Amino acid sequence: MNDTDASRESADLPDENPNRPREYHGARTVIAGAGVVAAVAAALWLTLLQPSPGGDGGVVDLPYWHANDTRDVGSRVGQLAPDFDLQTLDGGRFRLSDWRGQPVLINFWASWCGPCRREVPALIRALDQHGAKGLTIVGVNIEESTSVAQDFVGEFGVEYPIPMDFDGAVFRAYGGGGPSGPPRSFFIDPDGVIVHIWAGQAPDEVVEEHTAAFADAFATGRVGQLPGLKSPPPADADDDVATGLEVGLLAPDMLLALADEPNGRWLLSSERGRPVTIAIVPPGCLRCADALGLQDARLGGAVFLLGDDQGTERRELAWSRDLDRVYGSDGDLQLIQIDERGVIRSISDTLE
């Protein structure tokens, strides 16, 4: 029992001599005992049954396009933040590594936590003030039911993502649990490294100061996920297909900027339901222009959406840092045909 629990319990009990022998008072004692048992049973039900995990998820390995980072994964400043994939309160998914490229503030909270309740309005204001710079705030709920979390979100008007850590595994990976309860907040830089930690409630002026400095230091000027490789949704409800770069595997999702639209973006998984071919033109590929019938070689790297017959809907997509990690190693053209489920059906270096 922590100090907070102890003080709360002692406040509910009358003063008495602890050495005085207990007395039996007949039916009153039986009823009182039954009430205690019922209260304990209700507490156990609320603790163990109500959270009811709504899906898989938790701490996961970094995807292979980030796996070449040699820094240690951990919960201390200077370490890579543990990657996690959780169901969100609105039924979606949140995976931390999908947000590489922009600053992320992770706040672990629970509705019963008084300091959490006092801190969240300051976080909401911080997002309002700095969200346009690219700052993302994520509120990870610890071991509570969706209904309880929803009540909290509605009460405070929280609009940032709320991943549900139903069993507390993600919180423990970040050093929480036991005496280290919520709130705990972690500032994650665009490379996925922890650069600052709040343990406990941060005063409003500290929230304002630190979030402003964090957002300014890593400002992107883009709201939402930045271009790069992301975790794809499942091929379909019944399939368990791994993600990879081989035939028969689920293609990594791509969120890329449209070369001809300053604020336009394209998501590979948005093409689900029809086959597509994407042409990966890595930086420095001198023969790629001829192979694709282009007027120049796009020496800085590019991606082309060729459509389902390799002759229509050619759209140029901007190169990204993640693509260079995965697709740029051989320096040659890659034509990847992807079926309607998002699964790779062929890889070649020549248009047929």
N, C-alpha and C positions, 0 to 999 in steps of 0.2 A: 504494500500500500504506500503511495507517495504522500508527501506532506499535505498536498491539497486535499486528497481523499480523506486523510486522517482528520484534518481540521473540519471538513464538512461533516464527517461522521460524529465527531465530538460535539459539534454544535447542535446535533439532533437529539442528544442524550441528556437526561436529567442528572444533576449532581447527586452522587451517592457514595457511601462508604464501600470501597471495593472489597473490604474484608467481611462485610456483613453477610451472613448466610442467606441464600435464596429461600423464599417461602412459597409453598404451594397454595394457590387460591382457588382450587377447584376448576369450575367451568371457565372462569376468566383466564386461567393459565392455559388451558387447552385451546381456547379461542385465540389467545394471543400467540401461542405457538403455531397454530395453523396459519395465522396471518403472516408470521415470519416466513414460514415455508412457502406460502403462496408468493410472497414478495421476492424471495430468492429465486423461485421457479420463473417468475415473470422476468426478472433480471437476466437469468440465463437464456430465456427465450429471445429477449431483445438482443442480447449479445451474440448468441450463436446462430440463431435461425433467421432473424429478420433481414440481415444484409443480403442473403440470397444472391450469390454471384450470378450475373446475367450473361456470362460468356467467359471465354478463355482470356488469357492475357496475363500481364505481369512483367517482371524483369526479363529482358530478352538480350541475346547477343547483338552486337552491332552488325548491320548488314555488311556484306562483303565489300561494298564500295567504300566503306569507312574502315575496314579491318586492317589496312596497312598503317594505321596510326599506332605508334609504339608506346604511347603514354599509358600509364596504369589507369584502370577504371576504378573509381572509388568515390567516397563522399567527402573528400577534403579539397580545399582550395588547391588548384594546380592539377587536379586529376580530371580525367574524362568522366562526365556524369554518366551513371548507369543508364543504359537505354531501357525504355519500357514501352509497352503497348497495352493500353487499357481501353475498355468500353467507356464512352462518355455518357453523361447524364441524359443527353438527347438521343442516345441510341447509336451514335457514331463511334469512331475509333480515334484515339490519339496515340501516335508514336513519336517519341521525342526526336529521334534521329531524322524524321521527316522535316524537321524545322531547322536543320543545319543551314547556316548562312545568315541567320539573324539572331538577335539577342532574345533570350527566353528567361523569364522569371517564374520559377516553380514555387508555389506556396502550398504546403501541406496543412490541412485543416480538418476540423471536425465540428459539428454543430454544438456539441456540449462544451466546447472549449471557449471559456470567456475571453481570453486574449485574442483568439481567432476572430471572434465577433467584433472586438474593438478594432482590430487591424484591417479587416476587409474593406471598410469604407475608404481608407487611405489608398489601398491598392486599386480600387475602382477609379478614384480620382487620378492616380498615376497613369493608368491606362488611357483615360480620357485626354490627359495632357501630352502623353508621349507615344501613343499608339501610331500616330501618323509618321513617326520616325522609324517604325519597324519593330518597336518593342512588342513582345507577346507575353502575356501573363496567363498562367495555367494554374488552376486551383485543384489540387489532387485531394479528393475526399478520402478519409481513412476509415475503413471498416464500418460504414454505415449503409443503411438501405437507401435506395433511390428516392423513396418518398420523403425520408428525413432530409436528404440533401436537397431535394426539390423545394421543400418548405424554406430551407435556409436561403437558397438562391432567389426565391420569390420575395422573401422578406427584405433582402438587401439589394435586389435588382442587379445581381451579378450577370454579366453578359459574356465573360471570357469562358473558355472551355473548362469543363469540370470532369476530368477522368475519375473513375471510381476504382479505388484500390480496396476491393472488397475484403481481401484477406490480410492487408497490411504489408505484403511482401515488398512492395516498392518503397514504402516508408522505411522499412528496416534496411533496405539496400542503401538508403540515404542516411543511415546512422540513427534513425528514429526508433522508438520503442522503449519500454521500461521507463526510467526516469526522464528520458529525452522525448517528451511528448510534443504535441503541436502547440503553437505553430512553428514551423521551420521553413525557411525560404532559401532558395539557391539561385544565384545569378549565373546563367550559363551563356558563355560567349558564342559567337557564330561558328567557332570550331568545336563546340561541344564541351568546352573546358569550364569547370567551376571556377569563377573568379571572386566570388564573395558569398558569404553565408550569414543569414540571421538565425540565431537560435533563440526562440521566444518572440514575444511581440516586439515589433519595432515601433518606437514612437512616431507619431505622424510626421514630425519634422525630419526624422531619419529616413522614413519612406520617401518623402519628397526629395530630399537631397540625393540619396543613393540611386533612386530610379532615374532621376534627371541625368546624373553623371553617367550611369550605365547606358541609357538610351543615346546620349550624345556621343559616347565613346564608340558605339557600334551602330550608329544610325545607318539605315539602308534607304530610307525614304520610300519603302514599299510596305504595304499592309498585306498581311496574309503570307502564305508559304512562298518562299523564293524558289526560282527555277532550280531544278536538279532532279536526281533520282530519288524516288519515294518508294514506300512499301505498297505493293499492289493489293487490291482487294482480292478475295478468293476467286478462282476460276468459275466456280458455281457452288451452290450450297452443299453438294455431295462430294466434291472433289477435295483432295488434300494434296495439292501440287506444290512442290517446293519452288522457290524463286531462284533463277539463275540465268546463265547465258548459254545454255545448251538446248538442243532440240528436245521438246517434250517438257520443258520447264516453263514456269510462269515468268514472262518478261518483267524486269523491274519497271515500275511505273515511272513515267517521265513527266515532270511539269516543266515546260520550256517556254521561253518568251518567243513571240512571233516576230520575225525579223522585220516585217513590213508594218507592224503596229506597235507603237511605243509602249502601250500598256496592255497589249494583248498577250494571252497565255493559252497554251495548249496542253491538255492532259491526255496521255496515252490511254488511260482507262476509260476516257470518255468515248473512245471508239469501240468499246465492247458491243458485240452484236454484229459486227462485220469484220472481215479480214482486212488487214492493212499491211503495207510494206514501208518500213522506215529505212532511209539511207543514212548511215553514220559516216560523215566525212571528217576524219580527225585532222588536227592542225598539221600543216605541211604536206598533205597528200597531193602530189603533183599530178597524178594520173586521174584523180577523181573527177575533174571537170570533163574530160573526154568520156569517161565511163558513164557519166550521167547526162551527157549532152549539154553541159553548162558552158557559159562563156568565160568563166574564170574558175580558179582552183579553190577558192574559199580557204586560203592558207591559214586563216585564223580558226578554222573548224566550223562545222555547221551540221545540221540535221535536216533532212528533207522528208516530208510526208508524201509518199507517192500514191496513196490511195490503194484500192484493191486490185487494180489491173496494171499498176506500174506506169500508167500513162496519163492519169487524170489527177486532178486536185493536188498538184505539186505545190507544197507550201514550204517556205524556208523557215526553219526554227533556229534560234540562237544557241550557240555552244554554251556549255556550262562546265564548271570545275569538276563536278561529280562525273560527268561524261568522260572527261579526260582521264580520270583515274581508272575507269573501267574499259572504255572503248579506244583510248588513244595509245595504248602500249605498242601495238604493232604498226601504227602509222599508215594503215591501208583501209580502203573502203570496205564497209560491212553493210550488206543488204540483209535485213532481218524481216522475214515474213512471219506475221503473227495472226493466229486464227481468231475467230469471233469470241473465244473464251479468254483471250489474252495469253495463250500458250504459243511458244515459238515452234513453228513448223519447219523452217529452214533458215540457214545462214550461209551466205555466199559473198563473193567479192566481185561478181559480174552480173550485170543485167541480162536475163535470158531473153 
